[in-house]
Amino acid sequence: MSVTERRVQLYLPEAQYKSLRHLAREKHTSFAQIVREAIEGLLQKNRLRWDQDPITRHLGLFEAKESDLSVNHDDYLYEA
C-alpha cells in the first residue's frame, strides 16, 4: 500500500461480497482491486456528467475581482 492510499472499512450485503470475491478470483486479482476499479468507474461516470454541464465551458473565463463572488455570483452574472 502506498503512502497516498487510505484504509477504509465498509459493510457489504453478503450477495455483493460473494459476487465481488468471485469476480476477483476470475480476474486473478485482489478483492481490493475489484473494489477500486468499481469506484473508479463510478468516478469516471460522474466526471463525464460534469464535463457535459454547459457551465463548464465558462470556467476560467472570468476573473474574480469581488471578494464575495462565491456567494453573490448570480448577481454578477445576471445583472443588467
C-alpha positions in Angstrom: 0.0 0.0 0.0 1.4 3.4 -1.0 1.6 6.4 1.3 -1.2 8.1 -0.7 -3.7 5.4 -0.1 -6.2 5.4 2.8 -7.5 2.3 4.6 -11.3 2.2 4.7 -13.8 -0.2 6.2 -17.2 -0.8 4.8 -20.1 -3.3 5.1 -21.5 -5.0 2.1 -24.5 -7.2 1.7 -23.5 -10.9 1.6 -24.5 -11.3 -2.1 -22.4 -8.3 -3.2 -19.4 -9.6 -1.2 -19.6 -13.1 -2.7 -20.0 -11.7 -6.2 -17.0 -9.4 -5.9 -14.9 -12.1 -4.3 -15.9 -14.5 -7.2 -15.0 -11.8 -9.8 -11.7 -11.2 -8.2 -10.9 -14.9 -8.5 -12.0 -15.0 -12.1 -9.8 -12.0 -12.9 -6.8 -13.3 -10.9 -6.7 -10.1 -8.9 -7.4 -9.0 -5.3 -10.8 -8.2 -3.9 -9.5 -4.7 -3.1 -8.5 -4.1 -6.7 -12.0 -5.0 -7.9 -13.5 -2.6 -5.4 -11.0 0.2 -6.5 -11.9 -0.4 -10.2 -15.6 -0.2 -9.4 -15.1 3.1 -7.5 -13.0 4.5 -10.4 -15.7 3.6 -12.8 -18.3 5.5 -10.7 -16.0 8.5 -10.5 -15.4 8.4 -14.3 -19.1 8.3 -14.9 -19.7 11.3 -12.7 -16.8 13.2 -14.3 -18.4 12.8 -17.7 -21.6 14.3 -16.4 -19.6 17.3 -15.1 -17.8 17.7 -18.4 -21.2 17.7 -20.2 -22.6 20.5 -18.0 -22.9 23.7 -20.1 -21.5 25.9 -17.4 -18.1 24.2 -17.6 -17.3 25.9 -20.9 -17.3 29.2 -18.9 -14.9 28.1 -16.2 -11.8 30.2 -16.2 -13.3 32.9 -18.4 -14.0 35.3 -15.6 -11.6 37.0 -13.3 -12.8 37.4 -9.7 -12.5 41.0 -8.6 -15.0 40.8 -5.9 -14.4 39.1 -2.6 -18.0 37.8 -2.3 -18.1 36.2 -5.8 -18.7 32.7 -4.4 -21.8 33.9 -2.5 -23.2 36.5 -4.9 -22.2 35.0 -8.3 -25.7 35.2 -9.7 -25.8 39.0 -9.1 -22.6 39.4 -11.1 -23.5 37.0 -13.9 -27.0 38.2 -14.5 -27.0 41.9 -13.6 -28.3 44.2 -16.3 
